[in-house]
Amino acid sequence: MLIRDVEVAGRSGVEVLIREGVIVAVGSGLAVPGTAEVLDGHGGALIPGLHDHHLHLHAAAAQRMSVQCGPPHVRSRGDLAGALAAAPGDGWIRGVGYIESVAGLLDSAELDRMRATRPVRIQHRSGAMWMLNTAAAALVRLDGADHPGVERDERGRPTGRVWRADDWLRDRLPTTAPPPLDALGAELTRFGVTGITDATPDLSASSLDAIVDAHLCGAVPQRMCLLGVPLGHELPTGTVDSGPFKIVLADSGLPDLDELVATIRGAHTAGRAIAAHCVTREALLILLVALDEAGTAPGDRIEHGALIPEETIAQLRGRGLTVVTQPGFLAHRGDDYLRNVEPRDLPDLYRCRSLLDGHVPVALSSDAPYGPLDPWAVIAAAADRRCPSGEIVGPAERIDPSEALDRYLAPLGDPGGPARTVRVGADADLVLLDRPLTDAMTSPHADLVRTTLIRGEVR
């Protein structure tokens, strides 16, 4: 394939020749085989494909088939009751995206008042908790459960809230196949995303098989890295890659330090770095202490880094840690942060500028479905840090849109590394925009994407 009349690295009128999924020539007046397909760029920028360094494939796909239970679709108790009443079918109702601003912290009794005749389970938008009505609690045998995530009241009765127990809960639900991923793969392609890292911890055998199969059949054509592959598990050669081993330092219950140290050492011994979920300052500080004892390895990374105290930035740099963060949350949840986050913590929220200035490698990502899947919305949020109300959270942490784009162009295996470029020998994972890059970066949005190529094929 010849892509003609494109802008590459600020130079206009460039031609790019692709053969067998690899860029073989970049220049002007290239000799082109007569059989080559020609794509006219009409002066638009040609850039490497974007990489989303942290999302959750099956959760994002399942969200499409679920009842939306939070803003912007649902903002009040009445809205929520109406959404649950309108759920199609007569079996289980699965809700997603709930936040306390809608109707407080839900329990079984409150859910029964809204929908008692069908089993209902609603996921908190953080992904950390499920809330079940009485019918659902009975079906999953919540009363007799011994899982530590099952919350109980002072009398020992389940409240209906279940924390960090997705696998346990899934085993008690009606058996269903993992949701299809083809629509999600197509949407990622429309956004110009050519590589993804699934950050779901402890992937089950069925989830692993479904993800690999979706990739092999082309439903999800993006290159893939999986953080939730169990230690010692070998993936089929030539399919998807095992990334760092995901470790969750849950805000609902911080880990025992000795156990955390042992887990880190186990991952390193198995030849894998770690990817540590940290959303509170306490979790971050415990992780740093554990790494002092266990040691670090190349590729160790922090997922989210929602709150990073300024005094820890030098420690992150000294340990060679990468931060994979999601400023897109500010565009969706910034007003909630302004209401609910301690004022002293607001400057520490989803840092970008201070990390980069402190020479800490940074990658941007979506955390979809919990954050916006659209990478261009995340890039815009990193640049303006504007809440839905228009207020700005942490203006000192803004970065230029071009810097934010670069944090989406880092390799999957080196998310904080240098941005990939359009060059001879590079994989032909490319995005053609409808205008020059400088113009595109004045207002980043998904409609800029004209064409996405993965392995040299137009998708």
Beta strands, then each sheet from edge to edge (+ up, - down):
strand 1: 2-8
strand 2: 11-19
strand 3: 22-27
strand 4: 38-40
strand 5: 46-48
strand 6: 50-55
strand 7: 67-68
strand 8: 93-98
strand 9: 120-124
strand 10: 129-132
strand 11: 150-152
strand 12: 158-163
strand 13: 193-198
strand 14: 223-226
strand 15: 241-242
strand 16: 245-248
strand 17: 274-278
strand 18: 301-304
strand 19: 322-325
strand 20: 362-364
strand 21: 430-433
strand 22: 449-454
strand 23: 457-458
sheet 1: 3+ 2- 1+ 4+
sheet 2: 5+ 21- 22+ 23-
sheet 3: 6+ 13+ 14+ 15+
sheet 4: 7+ 8+ 9+ 10- 12+ 11-
sheet 5: 16+ 17+ 18+ 19+ 20+
end
